[in-house]
Amino acid sequence: MQFYNQRNRWIWGFSLGSESWNGRLAMLSFVIIFCIEYFSDLSIAELLGI
């Protein structure tokens, strides 16, 4: 089916686009964590009390 070959379409479950979405969300979370650590001068572990 051509529907499952679309990488940017949000499809629940295992699909060809799931790797793209996982990568995008990982990059977004990395940037958010970097900004939190940079502007607060504390690590994530310190903020969580670990």
Backbone as CSV, one residue per row, in Angstrom:
resi,resn,N_x,N_y,N_z,CA_x,CA_y,CA_z,C_x,C_y,C_z
1,MET,0.825,-1.188,0.000,0.000,0.000,0.000,0.869,1.252,0.000
2,GLN,0.452,2.229,-0.693,1.195,3.474,-0.752,1.036,4.267,0.541
3,PHE,-0.025,4.038,1.280,-0.272,4.748,2.536,0.844,4.504,3.540
4,TYR,1.393,3.289,3.601,2.426,2.949,4.573,3.825,3.375,4.128
5,ASN,3.990,3.863,2.930,5.290,4.315,2.454,5.551,5.781,2.745
6,GLN,4.605,6.459,3.354,4.771,7.869,3.665,5.484,8.002,5.003
7,ARG,6.653,8.597,5.002,7.460,8.664,6.216,6.999,9.733,7.190
8,ASN,6.379,10.795,6.743,6.006,11.888,7.640,4.587,11.765,8.165
9,ARG,3.864,10.777,7.757,2.492,10.605,8.215,2.489,9.897,9.563
10,TRP,1.655,10.387,10.485,1.579,9.789,11.820,0.727,8.526,11.741
11,ILE,1.370,7.379,11.893,0.704,6.085,11.857,1.037,5.366,13.152
12,TRP,0.022,4.914,13.874,0.249,4.213,15.135,0.830,2.839,14.874
13,GLY,1.728,2.393,15.730,2.326,1.069,15.613,3.606,1.109,14.810
14,PHE,4.037,-0.079,14.388,5.277,-0.188,13.631,5.019,0.182,12.176
15,SER,5.738,1.189,11.691,5.609,1.635,10.311,6.953,2.170,9.849
16,LEU,7.029,2.532,8.589,8.280,3.075,8.063,8.611,4.436,8.662
17,GLY,7.603,5.181,9.067,7.836,6.506,9.612,8.173,6.526,11.081
18,SER,8.058,5.391,11.758,8.299,5.386,13.200,9.749,5.726,13.538
19,GLU,10.684,5.307,12.735,12.094,5.631,12.988,12.343,7.129,12.821
20,SER,11.686,7.739,11.862,11.813,9.191,11.677,11.253,9.944,12.875
21,TRP,10.079,9.539,13.351,9.474,10.198,14.500,10.303,9.985,15.752
22,ASN,10.838,8.791,15.967,11.681,8.536,17.129,12.921,9.420,17.103
23,GLY,13.530,9.586,15.950,14.706,10.440,15.821,14.389,11.898,16.083
24,ARG,13.272,12.353,15.561,12.880,13.754,15.770,12.603,14.038,17.230
25,LEU,11.883,13.146,17.890,11.571,13.349,19.303,12.821,13.252,20.166
26,ALA,13.761,12.387,19.791,15.017,12.280,20.540,15.833,13.554,20.401
27,MET,15.898,14.111,19.202,16.637,15.371,19.009,15.983,16.516,19.771
28,LEU,14.655,16.554,19.776,13.939,17.598,20.493,14.185,17.495,21.993
29,SER,14.132,16.295,22.538,14.373,16.130,23.974,15.824,16.454,24.327
30,PHE,16.769,16.137,23.457,18.165,16.479,23.701,18.352,17.991,23.789
31,VAL,17.729,18.722,22.893,17.834,20.183,22.896,17.181,20.764,24.150
32,ILE,16.036,20.223,24.544,15.355,20.713,25.745,16.208,20.471,26.983
33,ILE,16.774,19.272,27.113,17.627,18.957,28.264,18.879,19.837,28.265
34,PHE,19.472,20.057,27.089,20.647,20.930,27.002,20.315,22.338,27.459
35,CYS,19.175,22.875,27.032,18.787,24.230,27.416,18.513,24.329,28.912
36,ILE,17.867,23.313,29.477,17.601,23.329,30.916,18.909,23.329,31.690
37,GLU,19.843,22.479,31.297,21.128,22.421,32.013,21.946,23.690,31.810
38,TYR,21.872,24.284,30.638,22.666,25.487,30.360,22.152,26.691,31.141
39,PHE,20.844,26.896,31.150,20.294,28.095,31.775,20.120,27.976,33.279
40,SER,20.035,26.765,33.822,19.853,26.637,35.269,21.155,26.307,35.998
41,ASP,22.228,26.026,35.286,23.531,25.664,35.854,23.461,24.428,36.750
42,LEU,22.451,23.595,36.568,22.314,22.341,37.295,22.111,21.208,36.291
43,SER,22.559,20.033,36.661,22.323,18.906,35.772,20.921,18.367,35.983
44,ILE,20.463,17.564,35.074,19.134,16.967,35.183,19.047,16.082,36.415
45,ALA,20.129,15.363,36.716,20.150,14.499,37.899,20.002,15.327,39.177
46,GLU,20.651,16.481,39.231,20.524,17.349,40.399,19.120,17.933,40.514
47,LEU,18.526,18.280,39.390,17.168,18.825,39.423,16.160,17.773,39.868
48,LEU,16.397,16.519,39.527,15.489,15.433,39.936,15.787,14.934,41.339
49,GLY,16.885,15.362,41.926,17.235,14.958,43.279,17.926,13.608,43.353
50,ILE,18.575,13.232,42.283,19.268,11.940,42.240,20.717,12.130,42.666
